[in-house]
């Protein structure tokens, strides 16, 4: 519809304000204009329609039925326009941040602490996505598990958040029924549970001077949380990053079996394929501060590469 078939918007607003307040003076106050300006708008509107829209009753004015119809639809339309404008402004003004994160780090470290990040970045629109291990993510930031440091030429940012030190653990019930497992040789004969592949146990056995084939054919769990649930349920022995099972260790659901650590070169890394914008940079600063103050093995800042901080 052509805007030429519509009366002046300011005149419509004056009529809507008059319908709401009942007095020309109050309508003028609401619109922030003079009494004379409102009267002028009303006369213009009557000229445009060619009919009287208001009549005086003492000191008040009343709207004709036609004016009531026009005022009602004008108020509703202005409210709708205001709502849409508000939504658009909120979308434009609020920065967005997308993070892809592997489930182990996401559920056991990041999500419990996101409320703190919301306090330092309250206007941020955050999207947290499930990261497929080892696959490129179309997000601002990715947090994944790497066997070796990610290649510098592939990322604008590389920040090692946690080492991959793993320790053999099992449930108290499994230890009582099948233990002890206080040496690598005894562990090699246990029912070994595997996270995604059997590579971790094969590497751990080789590092401790034992044949990798002793890793056996125990069950493989594609999700770390499933693996932990199986260990707690007493299904066998698993290699776990201690920081990721702090709650189970504190409750006594799991017991460390040896002091022999594995996977020394592996770890959780934060990466970004593109130079971070303000929202991503704020998250990087926040998670670095949080991990420096909350874990025994802080992020390896010496191995981080970030164009915003590197010399």
GIWO-V444412 format. One record per backbone hydrogen bond with DSSP energy under -1.0 kcal/mol. NH is the residue of the N-H (numbers start at 1). CO is the residue of the C=O. If there is no record, write none. Layout:
nh={NH & NH}
co={CO & CO}
This chain:
nh={5 & 6 & 12 & 13 & 14 & 15 & 16 & 17 & 18 & 19 & 20 & 21 & 22 & 27 & 28 & 29 & 30 & 31 & 32 & 33 & 38 & 39 & 40 & 41 & 42 & 43 & 44 & 45 & 46 & 47 & 48 & 49 & 50 & 55 & 57 & 60 & 61 & 62 & 64 & 68 & 69 & 70 & 71 & 72 & 73 & 74 & 75 & 76 & 77 & 78 & 79 & 80 & 81 & 82 & 83 & 84 & 85 & 86 & 87 & 88 & 89 & 90 & 91 & 92 & 93 & 94 & 97 & 99 & 100 & 101 & 102 & 106 & 107 & 108 & 109 & 110 & 111 & 113 & 114 & 116 & 117 & 118 & 120 & 121 & 124 & 125 & 127 & 129 & 131 & 135 & 139 & 141 & 142 & 143 & 144 & 146 & 154 & 156 & 157 & 158 & 159 & 161 & 162 & 164 & 166 & 167 & 169 & 170 & 175 & 176 & 177 & 178 & 179 & 187 & 188 & 190 & 193 & 194 & 196 & 197 & 202 & 203 & 204 & 205 & 206 & 207 & 208 & 209 & 210 & 214 & 215 & 216 & 221 & 227 & 228 & 229 & 230 & 231 & 232 & 233 & 234 & 235 & 237 & 238 & 240 & 244 & 245 & 249 & 250 & 251 & 253 & 254 & 255 & 257 & 262 & 266 & 267 & 268 & 269 & 270 & 271 & 272 & 281 & 282 & 283 & 284 & 285 & 286 & 287 & 288 & 289 & 290 & 291 & 292 & 293 & 295 & 300 & 301 & 303 & 304 & 305 & 309 & 310}
co={2 & 3 & 8 & 9 & 10 & 11 & 12 & 13 & 14 & 15 & 16 & 17 & 18 & 23 & 24 & 25 & 26 & 27 & 28 & 28 & 34 & 35 & 36 & 37 & 38 & 39 & 40 & 41 & 42 & 43 & 44 & 45 & 46 & 62 & 60 & 57 & 22 & 55 & 53 & 64 & 65 & 66 & 67 & 68 & 69 & 70 & 71 & 72 & 73 & 74 & 75 & 76 & 77 & 78 & 79 & 80 & 81 & 82 & 83 & 84 & 85 & 86 & 87 & 88 & 89 & 90 & 125 & 127 & 141 & 129 & 143 & 102 & 103 & 104 & 105 & 105 & 106 & 110 & 111 & 113 & 113 & 114 & 116 & 117 & 121 & 95 & 97 & 99 & 101 & 132 & 137 & 98 & 271 & 100 & 269 & 267 & 151 & 272 & 272 & 305 & 270 & 268 & 268 & 266 & 262 & 240 & 238 & 255 & 171 & 172 & 173 & 174 & 175 & 183 & 184 & 187 & 237 & 219 & 221 & 195 & 198 & 199 & 200 & 201 & 202 & 203 & 204 & 206 & 205 & 211 & 212 & 213 & 194 & 223 & 224 & 225 & 226 & 227 & 228 & 229 & 231 & 230 & 191 & 169 & 167 & 241 & 242 & 245 & 246 & 247 & 248 & 248 & 170 & 168 & 166 & 263 & 146 & 162 & 144 & 159 & 142 & 157 & 277 & 278 & 279 & 280 & 281 & 282 & 283 & 284 & 285 & 286 & 287 & 288 & 289 & 291 & 160 & 299 & 300 & 301 & 158 & 306 & 306}
